Amino acid sequence: MALVWLAPAWFFVDSKKVAATAIGTGFWFGMLPDVDLVLQRLPGIHHHGVFHTVLFVTLLALVIGPIVGWLLTKLLGDSEWFVRDSKLGAKIGLIVVWVAGIAHLFADMLSAPDVSTRIEPLWPLVDGPIVMMDVLWYKSFWATTALFILGVAANLIAWYLADGRRSSTATA
């Protein structure tokens, strides 16, 4: 789902190489809310709890995103694969981490909660689930594979449609 939600980056970043770096780095953060699977041994933490909220994803993106962008600027800023401006790199990092995390929340809202609790993405503003779409089983190999293929296809199509755009990293 993170690949699907990050695909529009091809149209907002002037350089296709920078877009590829941002998407290729950002989609890994689509699993960020599932940190609760590791931490659920602690009291009060359960899957689809506080870590699966817009608040948590936003706070973590505010912390991790700029670090990711800064690291990419330091590692790739002298190449054509990322921006040279560390402030712009930090903003790109923040956006891709946040979008990937929010995409995860959306994907979990599509999942049937037959083996897990319902997601409450707007906590603490709204107490309880906001949407109940039992579209797919969240441990489905086929659903996961289909979403991955859809994400790759969305990025290939966006990459193709963005063809012919400027390829400099001066503005991103």
Backbone as a ProteinNet text record, in pm:
[ID]
protein_1_A
[PRIMARY]
MALVWLAPAWFFVDSKKVAATAIGTGFWFGMLPDVDLVLQRLPGIHHHGVFHTVLFVTLLALVIGPIVGWLLTKLLGDSEWFVRDSKLGAKIGLIVVWVAGIAHLFADMLSAPDVSTRIEPLWPLVDGPIVMMDVLWYKSFWATTALFILGVAANLIAWYLADGRRSSTATA
[TERTIARY]
82.6	0	87.3	201.7	291.5	340.1	368	409.3	299.3	175.9	62.9	54.1	61.6	46.3	166.6	283.4	402.6	417.8	343.5	356.3	340.4	255.7	245.2	374.8	470.7	597.7	662.7	638	695.8	653.1	538.9	486.2	522.2	571.9	603.3	752.2	834.1	979	1032.9	1114.7	1164.7	1255.3	1328.9	1422.7	1366.3	1365.8	1316.4	1406.9	1535.2	1626	1598.1	1570.3	1536.8	1404.4	1307.6	1178.9	1199.3	1282.2	1309	1373.4	1466.5	1531.2	1430.4	1347.2	1248.6	1149.2	1099.3	1002.4	1070.1	1187.9	1259.6	1298.6	1321.4	1352.3	1224.4	1128.3	1007.2	918.5	909.3	812.1	843.7	970	1006.4	938.2	907.7	845.3	695.4	644.8	505.7	476.6	577	558.4	576.2	600.2	627.8	523.1	393.4	295.7	301	355	361	471.6	534.7	630.3	559.8	427.3	352.5	355.4	381.2	392.1	513	617.2	736.5	715.4	649.8	633.7	511.5	429.1	306.6	330.8	454.7	487.7	479.8	486	476.2	329.6	301.4	161.5	95.3	-29.4	-107.5	-87.6	5.3	31.2	-25	-104.7	-161.9	-160.2	-170.8	-172.4	-295.2	-277.5	-380	-415.6	-327	-348.9	-293.2	-228.6	-181.5	-82.1	-7.9	89.7	22.9	-102.4	-178.7	-271.1	-217.2	-294.8	-222.6	-300.3	-242.3	-147.3	-182.9	-97.8	40.2	44.7	173.3	254.3	189.3	259.4	317	239	285.8	403.8	394.1	504.8	631.4	617.1	734.3	791.9	706	754	828.7	780.3	848.3	987.5	1006.9	1137.9	1224.9	1170.9	1250.5	1268.6	1163.5	1167.6	1283.3	1302.6	1415.2	1551.4	1561.2	1686.6	1711.9	1607.5	1619.4	1661.6	1594.7	1628.6	1770.1	1811.1	1947.2	2050.3	2023.7	2115.8	2125.4	2011.4	2013.5	2089.6	2074.1	2147.8	2297.4	2336.4	2479.4	2536.9	2459.5	2510.2	2502.1	2396.3	2371.3	2365.2	2383.7	2368.5	2466.8	2580	2678.7	2652.5	2548.8	2513.7	2383	2331.3	2202.8	2085.4	2112.7	2009.7	1936.3	1983.2	1909.6	1948.2	1877.4	1898.9	2021.9	2082	2200.1	2162.5	2044.9	1998.2	1945.4	2010.9	1972.9	1834.2	1792.4	1657.7	1551.2	1573.7	1480.8	1481.8	1598.7	1609.8	1532.2	1540.1	1466.5	1316.2	1270.6	1127.8	1081.7	1163.1	1129.3	1122.8	1219.6	1219.8	1095.1	1056.8	937.2	813.8	801.3	683.1	674.8	785.3	776.5	753.5	811.7	787.7	642.2	589.5	451.8	353.1	371.5	279.1	279.8	396.9	404.7	334.3	351.1	284.3	133.6	85.8	-58.6	-115.5	-39.1	-83.6	-106.1	-20.8	-35.9	-168.2	-199.1	-325	-444.1	-438.8	-546.7	-558.7	-445.6	-448.5	-509.1	-476.4	-532.9	-682.7	-731.2	-875.4	-949.4	-879.1	-939.6	-943.4	-863.3	-845.5	-955.4	-997.4	-1095.9	-1029.7	-1090	-1027.1	-1063.1	-1071.3	-1113.3	-1009.8	-886.4	-784.5	-713.9	-764.3	-702	-808.9	-769.7	-862.9	-878.8	-991.7	-1015.7	-922.5	-882.7	-794.5	-874.2	-814.5	-875.4	-781.6	-774.7	-670.6	-678.4	-794.4	-806.9	-803.9	-764.4	-748.4	-639.9	-648.3	-743.6	-862.2	-871.2	-982.5	-1113.7	-1107.8	-1225.8	-1195.3	-1277.3	-1255.5	-1335.3	-1264.8	-1328.1	-1296.3	-1332.5	-1306.3	-1390.5	-1334.8	-1409	-1464.2	-1399.6	-1440.7	-1427.4	-1524.4	-1518.8	-1538.3	-1426.6	-1432.2	-1366.9	-1445.9	-1390.5	-1370.1	-1274.2	-1250.4	-1160.5	-1060.5	-966.5	-913.1	-862.4	-800.9	-657.4	-615.3	-486.1	-365.6	-384.7	-273.5	-279.5	-358.6	-376.1	-253	-193.6	-80.2	-121.4	-239.6	-285.8	-314.5	-372.7	-399.8	-269.3	-175.1	-45.3	26.4	24.9	88.8	20.8	-111.2	-184.6	-154.6	-147.5	-113.7	28.4	119.4	257.3	262.7	194.8	191.8	125.2	16.2	-50.3	43.7	119.3	214.8	325.5	380	485.5	427.8	309.5	246	215.7	164.5	135.6	262	372.4	498.5	554.2	541.5	588	506.4	377	291.2	324.1	337.9	371.2	508.7	604.2	738	729.9	652.6	637.3	569.8	463.6	391.7	474.2	566.8	653.6	773.4	783.5	895.3	901.1	1023	1041.5	1050.2	1030.8	1043.5	1190.4	1217.5	1356.5	1421.1	1548.4	1613.7	1720.7	1710.9	1808.8	1762.3	1853.3	1817.6	1816.6	1812.9	1814.7	1691.7	1576.5	1453.7	1387	1335.5	1268.3	1141
-118.9	0	125.7	119.8	235.9	269.1	167.8	193	264.1	224.9	288.8	435.9	461.8	598.1	686.6	627.8	707.3	732.3	661.7	674.7	818.2	902.2	1040.3	1121.3	1074	1146.7	1171.3	1083.2	1099.9	1231.7	1285.7	1409	1533.6	1514.7	1628.6	1655.1	1563.8	1578	1594.2	1697.1	1726.7	1617.5	1551.5	1449.4	1309.8	1230.5	1093.5	1010.3	1041.9	968	1000.1	1126.7	1165.2	1101.7	1099.8	1035.5	886.9	821.2	679	655.3	740.6	728	749.3	853.1	882.7	767.4	715.6	606	478	449.7	328.8	328	443.9	454.7	458.7	537.4	560.3	439.6	353.8	244.8	149.5	141.7	55.7	100.7	229.7	282.4	255	186.8	144.6	44.8	-18.1	-114.3	-51.1	77.7	148.4	124.8	135	112.8	-27	-124.1	-260.2	-279.2	-171.1	-180.6	-233.5	-217.3	-267.8	-420.4	-488.2	-634.4	-677.3	-596	-624.3	-579	-465	-405.3	-454.9	-540.2	-582	-668.5	-705.7	-778.1	-686	-555.5	-457.3	-438	-408.2	-391.2	-272.5	-292.2	-185.9	-167.2	-240.9	-226.7	-348.4	-321.7	-430.2	-388.3	-488.3	-461.7	-379.3	-281.4	-185.7	-87.5	-71.6	24.1	160.4	225.1	362.2	378	274.6	283	288.7	250.7	254.5	376.2	490.8	615	719.4	812.7	923.4	1002.8	1017	1089.2	1025.5	895	826.3	832.4	805.7	809.5	948.7	1051.7	1188.9	1220.4	1183.3	1210.4	1136.6	1011.9	935.9	990.7	1032.8	1092.1	1222.8	1299.7	1424.6	1400.1	1285.7	1251.9	1178	1071	984.5	1044	1105.5	1157	1250.3	1356.9	1445.5	1376.1	1278.2	1202.9	1122.8	1059.4	983.9	1077	1191.4	1288.2	1341.3	1369.4	1418.9	1312.9	1186.8	1078.2	1062	1067.2	1055.4	1171.6	1292.2	1407.3	1388.1	1339.9	1318	1205.7	1099.5	984.4	1003.8	1070.2	1076.9	1219	1319.1	1457.8	1503	1435.8	1470.8	1397.5	1317.6	1244.8	1301.3	1237.6	1278.5	1208	1126.9	1043.1	1105.5	1220	1289.8	1437	1516.7	1661	1698.7	1811.2	1859.7	1941.4	2000.6	2086	1999.7	2006.9	1920.7	1955.6	2082.3	2118.8	2057.1	2062	2000.8	1848.9	1792.4	1648	1605.8	1686.9	1656.5	1660.9	1757	1765.8	1645.4	1604.9	1487.3	1363.5	1349.1	1236.6	1233.9	1349.2	1359.5	1316.7	1365.2	1334.6	1186.1	1125.2	984.3	891.9	923.7	841.5	855.4	978.2	1001.3	934.1	953.3	894.8	742.5	682.6	536.7	487.1	557	518.2	531.4	640.3	660.3	554.9	518	413.1	282.3	254	133	137.8	252.9	265.5	239.1	294.6	272.6	124.4	60.4	-82.3	-163.9	-127.1	-199.5	-173.2	-58.3	-33.2	-120.9	-165	-254	-398.7	-429	-567.5	-612.1	-734	-794	-821.2	-775.2	-791.5	-922.6	-1029.2	-1154.7	-1213.2	-1170.4	-1220.4	-1107.5	-985.9	-872.4	-769.5	-673.7	-567.2	-468.6	-398.7	-296.6	-178.3	-117	-1.8	123.8	209.9	335.7	449.9	482.5	572.3	716.6	762.6	902.6	922.1	816.4	831.7	935.7	1024.9	1043.5	1132.7	1182.3	1269.6	1193.3	1071.9	987.3	855.7	820.2	695.3	585	495.6	383.9	386.9	281.6	275	377.7	429.4	525.5	461.7	355.7	286.3	137	62.3	-82.8	-145.5	-168.1	-228.2	-365.9	-466.6	-601.8	-648.5	-586.9	-615.2	-736.9	-750.9	-861.6	-906	-1027.2	-1083	-1035.2	-974.4	-907.5	-1000.7	-1128.6	-1222.4	-1296.8	-1246.3	-1311.5	-1292.4	-1402.2	-1397.4	-1331	-1365	-1313.7	-1164.2	-1118.1	-974.3	-896.3	-948	-881.9	-878.6	-989.9	-996.2	-901.6	-898.8	-810.3	-663.6	-627.1	-488.8	-453.3	-546.7	-521.8	-501.7	-588.5	-575.6	-443.6	-408.2	-280.7	-163.1	-169.9	-63.6	-51	-163.2	-160.3	-106.6	-154.1	-108.2	41.5	89.7	232.8	316.3	267.7	341.1	334.5	221.7	212.4	303.1	305.7	392.9	539.2	575.9	714.5	752.2	660.7	685.9	711.7	629.5	645.1	778.3	812.8	936.7	1059.8	1045.3	1156.7	1167.4	1077.3	1077	1209.2	1253.2	1376.6	1499.2	1479	1590.6	1620.1	1736	1774.6	1674.2	1644.8	1544.8	1606.6	1733.3	1793.7	1778	1790.2	1781.5	1920.4	2024	2160.5	2188.7	2143.5	2160.4	2025.9	2001	1872.6	1891.7
0	0	0	67.1	68.9	-72.2	-151.8	-290.5	-368.9	-347.1	-415.8	-375	-245.9	-196	-226.9	-247.3	-279.1	-429.2	-511.3	-657.2	-709	-653	-703.5	-691.3	-616.1	-603.4	-738.9	-834.4	-968	-1031.6	-990.5	-1048.9	-967.3	-845.6	-759.4	-745.2	-791.5	-782.4	-923.8	-945	-1079.9	-1136.2	-1051.7	-1097	-1074.4	-1178.9	-1166.5	-1075.2	-1073.6	-985.7	-839.3	-810.5	-673.1	-631.6	-723.1	-694	-665.5	-745	-723.7	-587.3	-548.7	-418.2	-306.1	-319.7	-216.2	-199.6	-310.4	-304.7	-254.6	-306.4	-266.5	-120.1	-64.7	77.9	160	113.6	190.6	209.3	108.5	120	234.7	275.8	388.6	517.6	526.8	647.4	650.8	551.5	552.7	663.2	715.7	824.3	962.1	966.4	1091.4	1200.6	1172.3	1279.8	1341.1	1269	1322.1	1425.2	1467.3	1576.9	1702.1	1705.6	1820.9	1830.4	1720.4	1725.3	1808	1805.7	1885.8	2029.8	2046	2178.7	2255.2	2195.7	2262.7	2386.2	2408.9	2532.1	2653.7	2626	2733.8	2771.2	2897.5	2938.8	2869.4	2828.4	2767.2	2618.2	2558.5	2415.3	2343.6	2240.5	2160.6	2014.1	1927.8	1784.4	1748.7	1663.9	1621.5	1732.9	1828.7	1936.9	1900.3	1996	1980.2	1864.3	1832.5	1724.1	1585.9	1580.3	1454.8	1452.6	1490.4	1488.6	1404	1350.5	1274.2	1364.1	1491.1	1585.8	1596.3	1618.4	1632.3	1503.1	1390	1261	1236.6	1269.2	1249.9	1340.6	1468	1560.9	1518.7	1480.8	1438.1	1308	1215.4	1090	1117.6	1215	1250.7	1307.3	1371.5	1429.3	1327.2	1269.4	1181.5	1042	986.7	850.1	821.2	901.9	875.9	888	976	988.7	861.5	810.3	685	571.8	561.1	456.8	470	592	616.8	576.9	616.9	580.7	428.8	360.4	215	152	206.8	155.9	174.6	291.1	318.2	232.2	214.5	139.1	-11.9	-59.5	-203.8	-259.1	-174.3	-216.9	-323.2	-333.8	-436.9	-567.9	-571.6	-693.7	-749	-850.3	-906.9	-839.2	-736.3	-677.6	-560	-512.5	-407.1	-410.2	-332.5	-333.5	-252.3	-286.3	-214.7	-91.4	-93.3	15.4	130.4	246.6	358.7	413.5	405.6	452.3	361.5	231.9	137.8	154.7	175.6	198.8	322.7	428.8	551.7	526.8	446	413.9	332.7	236.7	155.9	245.4	335.1	428.9	514.8	566.8	649.9	571.4	449.8	368.4	336.4	292.3	251.7	371.2	487.2	606.1	649.7	647.9	690.4	594.3	464.1	365.8	375.2	389	400.2	526.3	637.5	762.3	753.5	693.7	676.9	582.1	481	388	463.2	559.7	641.3	717.9	775.4	850	758.5	637	541.4	505.9	481.6	447.6	561.3	685.1	798.7	813.9	767.9	772.3	671.3	566.3	468.1	515.4	615	658.4	753.1	731.9	822.1	956.8	1064.8	1197	1265	1190.3	1250.6	1345.8	1338.3	1429.9	1503.3	1493.3	1558.9	1594.8	1676.5	1713.3	1598.7	1596.6	1494.3	1517.1	1406.6	1411.4	1447.8	1529.1	1571.4	1531.6	1402	1352.2	1401.4	1442.4	1484.1	1635.1	1709.9	1853.4	1877.6	1967.9	2077.2	2042.1	1919.4	1881.1	1870.9	1817.5	1803.3	1871.7	1969.1	2042.7	1974.8	1910.2	1840.5	1692.3	1621.7	1478.1	1402.7	1292.8	1212.2	1086	1041.6	919.5	944.6	899.7	914.5	777.4	706.8	573.1	578.7	581.6	583.6	440.1	371.3	230.6	212.7	298	282.8	416.8	416.5	535.4	539.7	649	649.2	646.3	662.6	648.8	515.2	423.5	294	205.5	165.8	73.5	-57.3	-105.6	-234.8	-228.8	-119.6	-106.4	-97.3	-21.2	-7.9	-142.5	-212.6	-343.6	-442.5	-441	-531.6	-501.5	-373.6	-337.8	-381.2	-367.8	-411	-562.3	-637	-783.1	-822.4	-755	-781.2	-753.9	-644.5	-611.4	-713.8	-756.6	-858.9	-989.6	-1026.9	-1151.4	-1145.5	-1031.9	-1017	-1033.6	-979.5	-992	-1133	-1200.3	-1338	-1430.1	-1408.7	-1489.5	-1462.1	-1334.4	-1299.5	-1353.4	-1344.9	-1399.3	-1549.8	-1619.2	-1763.4	-1797.1	-1725.9	-1752.1	-1717	-1624.4	-1586	-1679.4	-1777.5	-1872.1	-1948.7	-1974.2	-2048.3	-1959.1	-1831.1	-1738	-1714.9	-1664.5	-1635.7	-1542.6	-1561.4	-1476.6	-1388	-1358.2	-1267.2	-1125.2	-1031.8	-889.7	-827.8	-910.6	-858	-774	-819.4	-741	-727.7	-613.4	-593.2	-517
[MASK]
++++++++++++++++++++++++++++++++++++++++++++++++++++++++++++++++++++++++++++++++++++++++++++++++++++++++++++++++++++++++++++++++++++++++++++++++++++++++++++++++++++++++++++

